Amino acid sequence: MKIALIGYGKMGKMIEQIAKDRGHEIVSIIDINNPQDFDSPAFSSADVAIEFTAPMAAYGNYLKAFKHNVKVVSGSTGWMKEHGDDVKKMCTEGGQTLFWASNFSIGVAIFSAVNRYLAKVMNDFPQYSVKMEETHHIHKLDAPSGTAITLAEDIIDNINSKDKWVKGTLLAPDGSITGSDKCADNELAINSIRRDEVPGIHTIEYDSEADKIAITHDAHSRKGFALGAVLAAEYTKDHNGLLTTSDLFKF
């Protein structure tokens, strides 16, 4: 398969290596210094483009790829509120293809399935209060993480007493704390921590006077995310429309 890379940071380089190890060809690499290559024959020849860039750049990158009818796999977040409807229309009516996920890790896909099932069970036990915490490296710009938001939305879909998530506290690398984890009964607060080079830790807790139930996904490295992105590209090559991990992983 011919793959184009949009974004060539740590994740892009890891995706490149895994893709090559799986027998794929990297035909184009686009980074901040060569955006004109979107219009190159090499980029147009790609079966799929894998996009990992800043939240503010993602939507524009989709448009540039779709202009050449190149399918996109993306893990960028932050664009859905403003541009989600446009992208959905392009993929459902305009013949374009986007595989989007806030997290491509196979482990996170399994964790998400466990989270949804546990939330369904806990909906019948209102004596348990639910809270969330996510921890990432100091370079991460957004808080809470896209993965945490997706997990929170799955909880909200399955627990009747919750209908929205809110930003909780943010523990910055310098030790300062902003925000608050106090929220209304119908809200789910997501607390965030930024420290060291942590690839990603997500914890969901259900607490009561009697006991506490907690589930955690702790990524050891970015390799799981990169492998998942390549698996998504392999799936996207032969599928069309607006795709996500629930299409790739059938559980």
Secondary structure, DSSP 8 states (H G I E B T S, - for coil): -EEEEE--SHHHHHHHHHHHHTT-EEEEEE-TT-GGGGGSHHHHT-SEEEE---HHHHHHHHHHHHHTT-EEEE---S-HHHHHHHHHHHHHTS---EEE-S---HHHHHHHHHHHHHHHHHTT-TTSEEEEEEEE-TT--SSS-HHHHHHHHHHHHH-TT--EEEEEEEE-TTS-EES-S---TTEEEEEEEE-TT---EEEEEEE-SS-EEEEEEE-SSSHHHHHHHHHHHHHHHT--SEE-HHHHS--
